[in-house]
Amino acid sequence: MLMAEKGKIRVVIAKPGLDGHDRGAKVIARALRDAGMEVIYTGLRQTPEQIVTAALQEDADVIGLSILSGAHNSICPRLMQLLREKQMDDVLVIIGGIIPDADLPGLKSLGVSAAFGPGTAMQEIVEFITANVRKIKASEGSSR
């Protein structure tokens, strides 16, 4: 597994928008840390610009967004645009929270890799990240 530093997958967990409920984000951050990943939690009320800047500065392999406010259809397009502008197409973007099934195709078409709803097993998220970061690194020849 070829990851950023010493084999560890680097994950930025962010709470974009005005939603102030971050228990889920903290639970995910802890679970990913327990799985051996390096996790950077950005805190509450982050803008897409702040999230992308943090991911760039931290050389993140993954951005995990926790959105319970329903703002995913405005936040995700901007975040994905900024990632493209910064040539960070190799960063895996996942989202967790309350995401209606009807919104999933639009999010996927933007480049969001997966959405995990309430009650998703932590191991499922860990396995998804591990498998998909591995695929991205293999396809780019781990040039980072």
NUVOMI-855331 format. One record per atom (N, C-alpha, C): residue number from 1; residue in one letter; atom name; x, y, z. Coordinates in pm, whole numbers, always signed. Example, Ala and Ser with C-alpha at 12.3 -4.5 7.8 and 13.67 -1.06 7.14 Angstrom:
2
1 A N +1319 -569 +780
1 A CA +1230 -450 +780
1 A C +1320 -330 +780
2 S N +1285 -225 +708
2 S CA +1367 -106 +714
2 S C +1290 +3 +787
% end
This chain:
144
1 M N +85 -117 +0
1 M CA +0 +0 +0
1 M C +89 +123 +0
2 L N +85 +200 -107
2 L CA +168 +318 -119
2 L C +88 +442 -84
3 M N +111 +499 +31
3 M CA +38 +617 +76
3 M C +135 +731 +102
4 A N +84 +838 +152
4 A CA +161 +961 +167
4 A C +288 +940 +249
5 E N +277 +918 +377
5 E CA +394 +913 +463
5 E C +396 +783 +542
6 K N +503 +707 +525
6 K CA +522 +583 +599
6 K C +401 +491 +591
7 G N +338 +485 +472
7 G CA +229 +392 +452
7 G C +95 +432 +508
8 K N +87 +549 +572
8 K CA -41 +590 +631
8 K C -124 +668 +531
9 I N -251 +635 +527
9 I CA -346 +712 +449
9 I C -376 +840 +528
10 R N -371 +954 +460
10 R CA -397 +1083 +525
10 R C -539 +1129 +489
11 V N -620 +1154 +591
11 V CA -760 +1188 +571
11 V C -791 +1322 +638
12 V N -849 +1413 +563
12 V CA -902 +1537 +619
12 V C -1051 +1517 +639
13 I N -1097 +1530 +762
13 I CA -1240 +1523 +795
13 I C -1287 +1665 +819
14 A N -1394 +1705 +749
14 A CA -1441 +1843 +757
14 A C -1591 +1850 +778
15 K N -1632 +1954 +849
15 K CA -1773 +1986 +872
15 K C -1802 +2117 +799
16 P N -1845 +2108 +672
16 P CA -1872 +2231 +598
16 P C -2008 +2292 +632
17 G N -2020 +2418 +603
17 G CA -2149 +2484 +618
17 G C -2178 +2523 +762
18 L N -2304 +2548 +788
18 L CA -2345 +2603 +917
18 L C -2385 +2497 +1018
19 D N -2387 +2372 +979
19 D CA -2424 +2264 +1070
19 D C -2325 +2257 +1185
20 G N -2374 +2260 +1307
20 G CA -2287 +2260 +1424
20 G C -2280 +2127 +1495
21 H N -2335 +2022 +1436
21 H CA -2338 +1891 +1501
21 H C -2221 +1808 +1448
22 D N -2119 +1784 +1532
22 D CA -1999 +1717 +1482
22 D C -1969 +1583 +1550
23 R N -2062 +1528 +1623
23 R CA -2036 +1400 +1688
23 R C -1998 +1291 +1587
24 G N -2074 +1283 +1479
24 G CA -2046 +1182 +1376
24 G C -1907 +1198 +1316
25 A N -1869 +1322 +1289
25 A CA -1737 +1348 +1232
25 A C -1627 +1304 +1327
26 K N -1648 +1329 +1456
26 K CA -1548 +1289 +1555
26 K C -1542 +1138 +1571
27 V N -1656 +1072 +1562
27 V CA -1659 +925 +1570
27 V C -1584 +865 +1451
28 I N -1611 +919 +1333
28 I CA -1542 +871 +1212
28 I C -1392 +897 +1224
29 A N -1354 +1015 +1268
29 A CA -1211 +1047 +1282
29 A C -1142 +947 +1374
30 R N -1206 +916 +1484
30 R CA -1147 +821 +1579
30 R C -1137 +680 +1517
31 A N -1241 +639 +1447
31 A CA -1240 +506 +1385
31 A C -1130 +495 +1279
32 L N -1113 +600 +1201
32 L CA -1008 +597 +1098
32 L C -869 +597 +1161
33 R N -853 +673 +1269
33 R CA -726 +671 +1343
33 R C -698 +532 +1398
34 D N -801 +470 +1456
34 D CA -786 +336 +1512
34 D C -750 +234 +1403
35 A N -789 +264 +1279
35 A CA -758 +176 +1166
35 A C -620 +204 +1108
36 G N -546 +298 +1169
36 G CA -409 +325 +1126
36 G C -393 +442 +1031
37 M N -499 +516 +1008
37 M CA -490 +631 +918
37 M C -451 +755 +998
38 E N -391 +849 +929
38 E CA -360 +978 +989
38 E C -477 +1071 +959
39 V N -540 +1125 +1062
39 V CA -662 +1203 +1044
39 V C -641 +1346 +1091
40 I N -684 +1440 +1007
40 I CA -681 +1581 +1040
40 I C -827 +1626 +1042
41 Y N -875 +1669 +1158
41 Y CA -1012 +1717 +1170
41 Y C -1009 +1869 +1167
42 T N -1080 +1928 +1071
42 T CA -1073 +2072 +1050
42 T C -1163 +2152 +1142
43 G N -1258 +2087 +1206
43 G CA -1351 +2158 +1292
43 G C -1477 +2201 +1220
44 L N -1559 +2278 +1290
44 L CA -1690 +2319 +1241
44 L C -1684 +2436 +1144
45 R N -1790 +2446 +1065
45 R CA -1820 +2562 +981
45 R C -1710 +2596 +881
46 Q N -1661 +2495 +812
46 Q CA -1556 +2514 +713
46 Q C -1615 +2544 +576
47 T N -1550 +2632 +503
47 T CA -1590 +2660 +364
47 T C -1520 +2559 +273
48 P N -1572 +2540 +152
48 P CA -1500 +2453 +58
48 P C -1355 +2499 +36
49 E N -1334 +2630 +32
49 E CA -1198 +2684 +14
49 E C -1107 +2643 +130
50 Q N -1157 +2651 +252
50 Q CA -1077 +2611 +369
50 Q C -1046 +2462 +366
51 I N -1143 +2383 +325
51 I CA -1125 +2237 +321
51 I C -1020 +2199 +218
52 V N -1029 +2257 +100
52 V CA -932 +2225 -5
52 V C -793 +2273 +34
53 T N -784 +2389 +96
53 T CA -654 +2439 +143
53 T C -594 +2343 +246
54 A N -676 +2298 +339
54 A CA -627 +2202 +440
54 A C -580 +2073 +374
55 A N -656 +2023 +277
55 A CA -618 +1899 +208
55 A C -488 +1917 +132
56 L N -470 +2032 +71
56 L CA -346 +2059 -2
56 L C -228 +2069 +94
57 Q N -245 +2143 +203
57 Q CA -136 +2160 +301
57 Q C -101 +2029 +370
58 E N -200 +1945 +391
58 E CA -178 +1819 +463
58 E C -144 +1703 +369
59 D N -137 +1729 +239
59 D CA -110 +1625 +140
59 D C -207 +1507 +160
60 A N -336 +1541 +169
60 A CA -439 +1441 +199
60 A C -463 +1346 +83
61 D N -488 +1222 +117
61 D CA -532 +1122 +20
61 D C -683 +1122 +8
62 V N -751 +1164 +117
62 V CA -896 +1157 +127
62 V C -950 +1283 +192
63 I N -1065 +1330 +142
63 I CA -1143 +1432 +212
63 I C -1275 +1365 +249
64 G N -1307 +1369 +377
64 G CA -1435 +1317 +424
64 G C -1518 +1433 +474
65 L N -1634 +1454 +412
65 L CA -1724 +1561 +452
65 L C -1837 +1504 +535
66 S N -1870 +1570 +643
66 S CA -1983 +1533 +725
66 S C -2086 +1645 +714
67 I N -2199 +1613 +648
67 I CA -2299 +1716 +621
67 I C -2436 +1665 +665
68 L N -2493 +1733 +762
68 L CA -2627 +1699 +808
68 L C -2727 +1809 +774
69 S N -2681 +1918 +719
69 S CA -2764 +2037 +698
69 S C -2844 +2035 +569
70 G N -2816 +1942 +480
70 G CA -2882 +1941 +350
70 G C -2813 +2029 +248
71 A N -2697 +2083 +281
71 A CA -2627 +2175 +191
71 A C -2530 +2104 +96
72 H N -2536 +1972 +90
72 H CA -2441 +1896 +7
72 H C -2448 +1934 -141
73 N N -2566 +1972 -191
73 N CA -2579 +2006 -332
73 N C -2521 +2143 -367
74 S N -2487 +2223 -268
74 S CA -2417 +2348 -297
74 S C -2270 +2339 -257
75 I N -2240 +2265 -152
75 I CA -2101 +2254 -104
75 I C -2017 +2163 -195
76 C N -2070 +2048 -230
76 C CA -1990 +1951 -308
76 C C -1950 +2002 -446
77 P N -2040 +2067 -522
77 P CA -1994 +2118 -652
77 P C -1878 +2216 -639
78 R N -1885 +2305 -541
78 R CA -1776 +2402 -522
78 R C -1647 +2334 -480
79 L N -1656 +2239 -387
79 L CA -1538 +2166 -341
79 L C -1473 +2091 -456
80 M N -1553 +2023 -537
80 M CA -1496 +1945 -647
80 M C -1433 +2037 -752
81 Q N -1495 +2155 -776
81 Q CA -1438 +2253 -869
81 Q C -1301 +2300 -819
82 L N -1293 +2330 -691
82 L CA -1166 +2376 -634
82 L C -1059 +2268 -642
83 L N -1096 +2143 -618
83 L CA -999 +2033 -629
83 L C -946 +2024 -772
84 R N -1035 +2036 -871
84 R CA -991 +2032 -1011
84 R C -897 +2149 -1040
85 E N -934 +2269 -993
85 E CA -850 +2387 -1017
85 E C -711 +2371 -958
86 K N -701 +2303 -846
86 K CA -572 +2283 -778
86 K C -503 +2155 -826
87 Q N -561 +2091 -929
87 Q CA -507 +1967 -985
87 Q C -493 +1858 -878
88 M N -597 +1848 -795
88 M CA -599 +1749 -688
88 M C -702 +1639 -719
89 D N -701 +1596 -844
89 D CA -796 +1494 -889
89 D C -772 +1358 -824
90 D N -657 +1341 -762
90 D CA -624 +1212 -700
90 D C -673 +1203 -556
91 V N -741 +1305 -506
91 V CA -794 +1301 -369
91 V C -932 +1237 -372
92 L N -948 +1133 -295
92 L CA -1075 +1062 -282
92 L C -1168 +1148 -196
93 V N -1288 +1175 -244
93 V CA -1385 +1254 -168
93 V C -1503 +1164 -132
94 I N -1530 +1158 -1
94 I CA -1645 +1083 +48
94 I C -1729 +1176 +134
95 I N -1855 +1141 +149
95 I CA -1946 +1225 +225
95 I C -2027 +1137 +319
96 G N -2055 +1191 +434
96 G CA -2139 +1121 +530
96 G C -2243 +1215 +584
97 G N -2354 +1159 +625
97 G CA -2461 +1241 +681
97 G C -2595 +1202 +623
98 I N -2684 +1298 +620
98 I CA -2819 +1276 +570
98 I C -2821 +1317 +423
99 I N -2806 +1219 +335
99 I CA -2801 +1244 +192
99 I C -2915 +1165 +126
100 P N -3015 +1233 +72
100 P CA -3125 +1161 +6
100 P C -3075 +1078 -112
101 D N -3132 +960 -129
101 D CA -3093 +873 -240
101 D C -3103 +944 -375
102 A N -3201 +1032 -390
102 A CA -3219 +1103 -516
102 A C -3100 +1194 -550
103 D N -3024 +1233 -450
103 D CA -2909 +1322 -472
103 D C -2780 +1247 -505
104 L N -2778 +1116 -482
104 L CA -2654 +1040 -500
104 L C -2601 +1042 -643
105 P N -2685 +1022 -747
105 P CA -2629 +1026 -883
105 P C -2561 +1159 -916
106 G N -2619 +1270 -873
106 G CA -2558 +1400 -898
106 G C -2425 +1417 -828
107 L N -2418 +1370 -704
107 L CA -2292 +1377 -630
107 L C -2185 +1291 -695
108 K N -2224 +1171 -737
108 K CA -2127 +1081 -803
108 K C -2078 +1143 -934
109 S N -2168 +1209 -1009
109 S CA -2127 +1270 -1135
109 S C -2028 +1385 -1114
110 L N -2032 +1445 -997
110 L CA -1937 +1550 -963
110 L C -1798 +1495 -930
111 G N -1795 +1367 -890
111 G CA -1669 +1305 -850
111 G C -1664 +1260 -706
112 V N -1775 +1276 -632
112 V CA -1781 +1223 -497
112 V C -1783 +1070 -509
113 S N -1693 +1003 -441
113 S CA -1678 +858 -458
113 S C -1784 +776 -387
114 A N -1829 +824 -271
114 A CA -1927 +746 -195
114 A C -1996 +835 -93
115 A N -2116 +793 -55
115 A CA -2190 +860 +52
115 A C -2229 +753 +153
116 F N -2205 +783 +279
116 F CA -2235 +690 +388
116 F C -2337 +754 +480
117 G N -2447 +686 +499
117 G CA -2554 +739 +582
117 G C -2539 +697 +727
118 P N -2629 +745 +812
118 P CA -2629 +707 +953
118 P C -2639 +555 +968
119 G N -2564 +502 +1062
119 G CA -2569 +359 +1087
119 G C -2473 +275 +1005
120 T N -2399 +338 +915
120 T CA -2300 +264 +836
120 T C -2192 +212 +930
121 A N -2157 +86 +912
121 A CA -2052 +26 +995
121 A C -1918 +94 +966
122 M N -1845 +125 +1072
122 M CA -1715 +191 +1057
122 M C -1622 +108 +969
123 Q N -1626 -24 +983
123 Q CA -1539 -109 +904
123 Q C -1566 -96 +755
124 E N -1692 -75 +718
124 E CA -1727 -55 +577
124 E C -1660 +71 +522
125 I N -1658 +176 +601
125 I CA -1595 +302 +559
125 I C -1444 +284 +549
126 V N -1385 +221 +648
126 V CA -1240 +195 +648
126 V C -1202 +113 +524
127 E N -1276 +8 +497
127 E CA -1246 -78 +382
127 E C -1262 -4 +251
128 F N -1365 +80 +241
128 F CA -1386 +157 +118
128 F C -1268 +252 +95
129 I N -1229 +324 +197
129 I CA -1116 +418 +184
129 I C -989 +343 +145
130 T N -959 +239 +217
130 T CA -835 +163 +191
130 T C -832 +111 +47
131 A N -940 +49 +3
131 A CA -945 -9 -131
131 A C -936 +99 -239
132 N N -1003 +210 -219
132 N CA -1008 +311 -325
132 N C -887 +402 -328
133 V N -825 +429 -216
133 V CA -698 +504 -218
133 V C -593 +420 -287
134 R N -595 +291 -259
134 R CA -502 +199 -323
134 R C -518 +203 -475
135 K N -642 +203 -523
135 K CA -668 +208 -669
135 K C -616 +338 -729
136 I N -641 +449 -663
136 I CA -595 +579 -715
136 I C -443 +580 -721
137 K N -378 +536 -616
137 K CA -231 +536 -613
137 K C -174 +445 -722
138 A N -237 +331 -742
138 A CA -188 +237 -844
138 A C -205 +297 -983
139 S N -318 +366 -1008
139 S CA -343 +420 -1140
139 S C -252 +538 -1174
140 E N -207 +611 -1072
140 E CA -118 +724 -1098
140 E C +28 +687 -1084
141 G N +54 +561 -1054
141 G CA +191 +517 -1039
141 G C +257 +573 -915
142 S N +173 +607 -816
142 S CA +220 +665 -689
142 S C +323 +775 -710
143 S N +290 +867 -802
143 S CA +384 +974 -835
143 S C +389 +1086 -734
144 R N +300 +1083 -635
144 R CA +297 +1191 -536
144 R C +405 +1178 -437
% end
